[in-house]
Amino acid sequence: MAQYDDDIAVTPTNDPTRLAATLDERWTVGGGLNGGYLLGVVGSAIRTVVPAKPDPITVSAFYLGPGTPGPAEVHTEIKRDGGSLAVVAADLVQEGRTRLSALATYADLGSFEGSVRTTAIEPELPPVEECVSTLDLGEQMRKRAPMYQKFEMRFPKDGLGWAMGQPSGRGEIAGWFRFRDGREPDAFSLITICDLLPPVAFDLGLPGWSPTLELTVHVRAVPAPGWLKLRHASRNLAGGMFEEDCEIWDSAGRLVAQSRQLARTPRGV
Amino acid sequence: MAQYDDDIAVTPTNDPTRLAATLDERWTVGGGLNGGYLLGVVGSAIRTVVPAKPDPITVSAFYLGPGTPGPAEVHTEIKRDGGSLAVVAADLVQEGRTRLSALATYADLGSFEGSVRTTAIEPELPPVEECVSTLDLGEQMRKRAPMYQKFEMRFPKDGLGWAMGQPSGRGEIAGWFRFRDGREPDAFSLITICDLLPPVAFDLGLPGWSPTLELTVHVRAVPAPGWLKLRHASRNLAGGMFEEDCEIWDSAGRLVAQSRQLARTPRGV
């Protein structure tokens, strides 16, 4: 079993609507568990209650409090299950407190057909082998962001200003992504992958912890095997909040997921 | 009381978590009640259960089935209410069936301060008086879309190809908006207004009913009085679904709301 699938695995409890999980501390970043990882655990529980509809199509997660490594439960409620779609509500609960509330539409994405008309433009990135790998991050970064052991990202050499104290101010970060253990991307894993890039606030000169209020992901197609391209962008920072849009493009040049989150700016901004 | 506020009003029931409403048939469009109007009713109920936090900050609505004119209930559950934010889950229920499930973060938006850094660009529109008004729509359109009695939109003369059987194919529709009875926009009403433009699929040459699966709105600032600018765009139609991004700009040139929905393409596409 691939590491990611093991890390998000859930097990049955006596109540068929409740699934047990163990949150893995290796998904920590900046002192808390990554929001995309938490969503993966919740999404994994949802999948078990609507097994004929294995793929998340649209998922909205509201973050109520930080998840902590260790035992957790996911409480699910099927809101609708009919035709080609199921809608499920789910809460991630630890020590009696809800840390994340989500709503999700699931389906069998492979059964969806139809024409493709995209005006979105694939981000241009230098070839993987010319980019800087997160595997070469210093010891300090590996300690602050243990989750970088789980996957590899590669960034263009000239697109790393945000990491060197020289943010571009454009509010954009883009790079290559793959799981380290060779697990290929599938439709499901995109709900985690869309939250793995560094916060786009870094490129606005706002380093620090940017807690997510809400994250919505649309999974639009089953990705082809190989490296993914991820691109984060923000267009509007105001009132102590900013939105962060992530696009995921597969190795065949197809836009396979779009996400948007609303996050608070680091304290003091 | 302004018409909109009257149309979304809720009344208490014996259960303080449940609010009663009457869905107004005049919000019908294309045979069903408008999704933004339904969200207004749900949002109005949420406001009554967290009265110290009157403004929606981020709201995600999952549409399970069409709402119908007449009695409805909104069932609410406070997921968290602490600090400056409250998170509430709510279901719109008619005849024992959930038609819409939502999660929402509410706050007092006026209390949010901080710098504004926007790279988003305000849509260019001709002056209001040079645009075509929905008040001049033919009888047929008024019958198909009774909700146009509630508000006025004005579209650029050269941006109406989608209405004349000559869609641009760009996937963009933009126009001016105001309520007909002179009610000024506030932060709350933006959760309805973001769903009032014609479906962007019209401009892709796909006229017909595009049912919304999910709609998420971020309300980013309290709008200034006056006409609003609305802009719909889609960048990716695939697998029988397309996303629709709406931006709302106020008369002071500020981006006050951003929404994204995932909708199904009209049948047969």
Interface residues (C-beta under 8 A of the other chain):
Chain A: I57 T58 S60 F62 L64 G65 K79 R80 L85 V87 A89 D91 T98 S101 A102 L103 T105 L109 F112 E113 G114 S115 V116 R117 T118 T119 A120 R170 G171 L204 L213 E214 T216 H218 R220 A221 S234 R235 N236 L237 A238 G239 G240 M241 E243 L255 Q258 R260 L262 T265 V269
Chain B: I57 T58 S60 F62 L64 G65 K79 R80 L85 V87 A89 D91 T98 S101 A102 L103 T105 L109 F112 E113 G114 S115 V116 R117 T118 T119 A120 R170 G171 L204 L213 E214 T216 H218 R220 A221 S234 R235 N236 L237 A238 G239 G240 M241 E243 L255 Q258 R260 L262 T265 V269
